[in-house]
């Protein structure tokens, strides 16, 4: 009986040591992941970032925002019954090269997005375009592309 009792005590002790070691490893891994994420967030917060590839074509890029209001439709996202439907569109186009102007930001007004929106993280991302740059001269019409986010 003495040997089987001693064996159980040793097994219990071994299980406790193993459990503590596993728990310690999990906590260390969690701390590493969290510290890496915090470090990345600090980098985004402290600098304007270039995250988009540079254009390789013959033209610079201009951008302009349009706000269209449909007076016939109610705005479904507000409680004000007199508010009309708004549509904000951003257009990018081939432009003349402009010197001395800062690149346009990807997110112009972070408050346009919900608090937990992923687009809030892009508030410091620079685009490769210049706001309201002059349209590039061309003898033929430029192609048009569109996307919705």
N, C-alpha and C positions, 0 to 999 in steps of 0.2 A: 504494500500500500504506500509506503514511503516514496518509492520510486515513481509511481504513477502520479502522485500528488505533486512531487517535484517537477515532473514533466509538464503538468498542466500549468504550474506557476511560470515555468520557463517559456511555455508557449504563449501565455497571456502577456508576459513581458515582451516577447518578440513581436507580438501583434501590436502592442502599444508603440513600440519603437518604430515599426514599419508604418503604422498609421501616422505618427508624428512626422516621419520623414516624407511621406507622400503629401501630407498637408502642407509642410514647409515648402516642398517643391512647387506645389500648385500656387501657393501664396507668392513665392518668388517669381514665377512665370507671370502671374497676374500683375504684380508690381512692375515688371519689365514692360508688359504690353501697355499699361496705363501711362507709364513715364514716357514711352516712345510717342504715344498719341498726344500727350501734353506738349512734348517738344515740337511736334509737327504743327500743332495749333499755334504755338508761339511764333514759329517761322512765318506762318500765313499772316498773323496779326501785325508783325513788325516790318513787313516789306511789301511793296507793290510787286506782284509776281507776273512774270511772263510765262504763261502756261500754254499758249497756242503756238503752233509752228509758224514760222515766218513765211509770208507769201513768196512764191518762187516765180511768179509771172512778171510780165513787163510793166504792170501798173501798181501804183500805191493803192491803198484801200481807204475809201471814205465811208462814213456812216451817218445816218440821220434817223431820228425818231419821229414818228407821226402818231398823233392821238386823234382817233376818229370817234365821234359820238353819234350813235343812232338815235335820233329824236323820237322814233316810233316805238322803241322797245324800252321797257323798264329795266333798270339795273338790278339783277337778281342777288347781288352780293351786299346790298345795303338795305337799311330799313326805311329810308326816305322814299316815299312813293313818287316824288317828283324827279328823282334821280334817273337819268337815262343810261342806256348801255354804252360802256366805253370799251374801245379796243386800242391797245397800244401796239404799234408795229415798229420794229427796227429794221432798217434797210442798209445793206452793205453794197458798195458799188465801186467800179474801177475809177480811180481818182488821179488827179495830178499830184505830184510829190509836193508836200508841204513841209517846210522847215520851221523849227522853233515852236511847234505845238506839241503838247503832251499827247500820248496815245489815249484813245477813249477807254474808259473803264467798261468791263463786261456788265457789271451791275451798277447802274447809275444811282438808284435810290433803293437801299436795302429795305426800307420800310414798305416797299411795294409787295414784299413777300411775307408769308406767315413766319412767325418766330422760329419754328423748327424746320423751315425750308432749307434744302441743301444749297439753294442759290445764295443764301446769306453768306456762305463760306467764300463765295466768289466776289465779294465786295471789293477786294483789292487786286483782282486779276486785270491786267492790262490786255487790251486787244492789240492787233496790229493795224488798227484803223485810226483815222483822225476825224473827229466830229465836224461835219459840214465842209469837208474838203471839196474843192471844185471838181466837177465831173471831168474825167479824162476825155480829151477830144478823140473821136473815132469816126471813120467814114461809114462804118456799118453799125447796126444796132448791137448792143451787148446782150449776151444771153441772160436769162433771169432764172434764179433758183429760189426756192422758198422752203422754210422748215418751221415747225411749230414746237414750242417747248412747254 
